[in-house]
Amino acid sequence: MRDHEMGMQVYVQLAAISDQKQQPLVRDRFLLLAGVEACRAGWPDVAACCHRKLIESNPAHQAKRFMTFADALRDEPFQQLVAHWERYCPFEKAEAMLRELNFPLPPPTELSLGEQMIARLG
Protein backbone atom coordinates (compact mmCIF):
# COMPACT_ATOMS: atom_id res chain seq x y z
CA MET A 1 0.00 0.00 0.00
CA ARG A 2 1.22 3.47 -0.91
CA ASP A 3 2.19 5.96 1.78
CA HIS A 4 -0.32 8.79 1.40
CA GLU A 5 1.90 11.21 3.35
CA MET A 6 4.65 10.69 0.79
CA GLY A 7 2.12 11.17 -2.01
CA MET A 8 0.99 14.41 -0.39
CA GLN A 9 4.57 15.67 -0.22
CA VAL A 10 5.37 14.78 -3.82
CA TYR A 11 2.19 16.34 -5.24
CA VAL A 12 2.60 19.49 -3.10
CA GLN A 13 6.13 19.89 -4.46
CA LEU A 14 4.91 19.45 -8.03
CA ALA A 15 2.07 21.94 -7.46
CA ALA A 16 4.55 24.50 -6.13
CA ILE A 17 6.95 23.93 -9.04
CA SER A 18 4.09 24.23 -11.55
CA ASP A 19 3.03 27.46 -9.89
CA GLN A 20 6.57 28.85 -10.12
CA LYS A 21 6.66 27.90 -13.81
CA GLN A 22 3.29 29.64 -14.32
CA GLN A 23 1.53 26.46 -15.42
CA PRO A 24 -1.90 26.95 -13.83
CA LEU A 25 -3.66 23.91 -15.31
CA VAL A 26 -0.86 21.57 -14.25
CA ARG A 27 -0.69 23.24 -10.82
CA ASP A 28 -4.42 22.73 -10.34
CA ARG A 29 -4.14 19.02 -11.17
CA PHE A 30 -1.36 18.62 -8.63
CA LEU A 31 -3.28 20.66 -6.03
CA LEU A 32 -6.19 18.27 -6.49
CA LEU A 33 -3.96 15.21 -6.10
CA ALA A 34 -2.08 16.75 -3.16
CA GLY A 35 -5.33 17.62 -1.41
CA VAL A 36 -6.76 14.14 -1.90
CA GLU A 37 -3.55 12.52 -0.64
CA ALA A 38 -3.51 14.89 2.35
CA CYS A 39 -7.09 13.92 3.12
CA ARG A 40 -6.27 10.22 2.87
CA ALA A 41 -3.15 10.68 5.02
CA GLY A 42 -5.07 12.44 7.79
CA TRP A 43 -3.77 15.99 7.20
CA PRO A 44 -7.03 17.98 6.94
CA ASP A 45 -5.24 21.33 7.28
CA VAL A 46 -3.07 20.57 4.23
CA ALA A 47 -6.12 19.27 2.34
CA ALA A 48 -7.98 22.48 3.22
CA CYS A 49 -5.06 24.60 1.99
CA CYS A 50 -4.98 22.70 -1.31
CA HIS A 51 -8.75 22.99 -1.67
CA ARG A 52 -8.68 26.74 -0.99
CA LYS A 53 -5.83 27.37 -3.43
CA LEU A 54 -7.52 25.25 -6.11
CA ILE A 55 -10.83 27.11 -5.78
CA GLU A 56 -9.11 30.52 -5.67
CA SER A 57 -7.20 29.80 -8.86
CA ASN A 58 -10.03 28.00 -10.64
CA PRO A 59 -13.46 29.11 -9.32
CA ALA A 60 -15.26 26.89 -11.83
CA HIS A 61 -13.50 23.71 -10.65
CA GLN A 62 -15.72 20.79 -9.70
CA ALA A 63 -14.20 20.85 -6.18
CA LYS A 64 -15.98 24.15 -5.48
CA ARG A 65 -19.24 22.26 -4.97
CA PHE A 66 -17.81 20.77 -1.78
CA MET A 67 -16.64 22.32 1.48
CA THR A 68 -13.71 19.90 1.78
CA PHE A 69 -11.93 17.19 -0.16
CA ALA A 70 -13.32 14.71 2.37
CA ASP A 71 -16.84 15.74 1.32
CA ALA A 72 -15.87 15.61 -2.34
CA LEU A 73 -14.46 12.11 -2.03
CA ARG A 74 -17.93 10.86 -1.07
CA ASP A 75 -19.23 11.95 -4.48
CA GLU A 76 -19.01 9.41 -7.33
CA PRO A 77 -18.33 11.92 -10.15
CA PHE A 78 -15.60 13.53 -8.07
CA GLN A 79 -14.08 10.12 -7.37
CA GLN A 80 -14.01 9.54 -11.12
CA LEU A 81 -12.23 12.87 -11.62
CA VAL A 82 -9.62 11.92 -9.02
CA ALA A 83 -9.15 8.49 -10.61
CA HIS A 84 -8.66 10.16 -13.98
CA TRP A 85 -5.88 12.42 -12.67
CA GLU A 86 -4.33 9.57 -10.68
CA ARG A 87 -4.04 7.67 -13.96
CA TYR A 88 -2.59 10.80 -15.62
CA CYS A 89 0.10 11.09 -12.98
CA PRO A 90 0.36 8.11 -10.63
CA PHE A 91 2.56 8.48 -7.57
CA GLU A 92 5.49 6.66 -9.17
CA LYS A 93 5.45 8.99 -12.18
CA ALA A 94 5.17 12.04 -9.91
CA GLU A 95 8.10 10.86 -7.82
CA ALA A 96 10.18 10.32 -10.99
CA MET A 97 9.25 13.80 -12.22
CA LEU A 98 10.57 15.31 -9.00
CA ARG A 99 13.83 13.40 -9.36
CA GLU A 100 14.17 14.52 -13.00
CA LEU A 101 13.57 18.12 -11.96
CA ASN A 102 16.20 17.65 -9.25
CA PHE A 103 13.79 18.76 -6.53
CA PRO A 104 14.30 16.51 -3.52
CA LEU A 105 11.79 16.46 -0.73
CA PRO A 106 12.61 19.07 1.92
CA PRO A 107 14.83 17.98 4.81
CA PRO A 108 13.23 17.50 8.24
CA THR A 109 12.68 20.67 10.26
CA GLU A 110 11.07 21.63 13.53
CA LEU A 111 7.85 22.30 11.66
CA SER A 112 5.27 19.54 11.47
CA LEU A 113 4.84 17.87 8.11
CA GLY A 114 1.56 19.69 7.66
CA GLU A 115 3.16 23.07 8.41
CA GLN A 116 5.94 22.30 5.93
CA MET A 117 3.43 21.46 3.20
CA ILE A 118 1.32 24.56 3.85
CA ALA A 119 4.45 26.72 3.81
CA ARG A 120 5.53 25.13 0.53
CA LEU A 121 2.16 25.95 -1.01
CA GLY A 122 2.63 29.59 0.01
C-alpha positions in Angstrom: 0.0 0.0 0.0 1.2 3.5 -0.9 2.2 6.0 1.8 -0.3 8.8 1.4 1.9 11.2 3.3 4.7 10.7 0.8 2.1 11.2 -2.0 1.0 14.4 -0.4 4.6 15.7 -0.2 5.4 14.8 -3.8 2.2 16.3 -5.2 2.6 19.5 -3.1 6.1 19.9 -4.5 4.9 19.4 -8.0 2.1 21.9 -7.5 4.6 24.5 -6.1 6.9 23.9 -9.0 4.1 24.2 -11.6 3.0 27.5 -9.9 6.6 28.8 -10.1 6.7 27.9 -13.8 3.3 29.6 -14.3 1.5 26.5 -15.4 -1.9 26.9 -13.8 -3.7 23.9 -15.3 -0.9 21.6 -14.3 -0.7 23.2 -10.8 -4.4 22.7 -10.3 -4.1 19.0 -11.2 -1.4 18.6 -8.6 -3.3 20.7 -6.0 -6.2 18.3 -6.5 -4.0 15.2 -6.1 -2.1 16.8 -3.2 -5.3 17.6 -1.4 -6.8 14.1 -1.9 -3.6 12.5 -0.6 -3.5 14.9 2.4 -7.1 13.9 3.1 -6.3 10.2 2.9 -3.1 10.7 5.0 -5.1 12.4 7.8 -3.8 16.0 7.2 -7.0 18.0 6.9 -5.2 21.3 7.3 -3.1 20.6 4.2 -6.1 19.3 2.3 -8.0 22.5 3.2 -5.1 24.6 2.0 -5.0 22.7 -1.3 -8.7 23.0 -1.7 -8.7 26.7 -1.0 -5.8 27.4 -3.4 -7.5 25.2 -6.1 -10.8 27.1 -5.8 -9.1 30.5 -5.7 -7.2 29.8 -8.9 -10.0 28.0 -10.6 -13.5 29.1 -9.3 -15.3 26.9 -11.8 -13.5 23.7 -10.6 -15.7 20.8 -9.7 -14.2 20.9 -6.2 -16.0 24.1 -5.5 -19.2 22.3 -5.0 -17.8 20.8 -1.8 -16.6 22.3 1.5 -13.7 19.9 1.8 -11.9 17.2 -0.2 -13.3 14.7 2.4 -16.8 15.7 1.3 -15.9 15.6 -2.3 -14.5 12.1 -2.0 -17.9 10.9 -1.1 -19.2 11.9 -4.5 -19.0 9.4 -7.3 -18.3 11.9 -10.2 -15.6 13.5 -8.1 -14.1 10.1 -7.4 -14.0 9.5 -11.1 -12.2 12.9 -11.6 -9.6 11.9 -9.0 -9.2 8.5 -10.6 -8.7 10.2 -14.0 -5.9 12.4 -12.7 -4.3 9.6 -10.7 -4.0 7.7 -14.0 -2.6 10.8 -15.6 0.1 11.1 -13.0 0.4 8.1 -10.6 2.6 8.5 -7.6 5.5 6.7 -9.2 5.5 9.0 -12.2 5.2 12.0 -9.9 8.1 10.9 -7.8 10.2 10.3 -11.0 9.2 13.8 -12.2 10.6 15.3 -9.0 13.8 13.4 -9.4 14.2 14.5 -13.0 13.6 18.1 -12.0 16.2 17.7 -9.2 13.8 18.8 -6.5 14.3 16.5 -3.5 11.8 16.5 -0.7 12.6 19.1 1.9 14.8 18.0 4.8 13.2 17.5 8.2 12.7 20.7 10.3 11.1 21.6 13.5 7.8 22.3 11.7 5.3 19.5 11.5 4.8 17.9 8.1 1.6 19.7 7.7 3.2 23.1 8.4 5.9 22.3 5.9 3.4 21.5 3.2 1.3 24.6 3.8 4.4 26.7 3.8 5.5 25.1 0.5 2.2 25.9 -1.0 2.6 29.6 0.0 
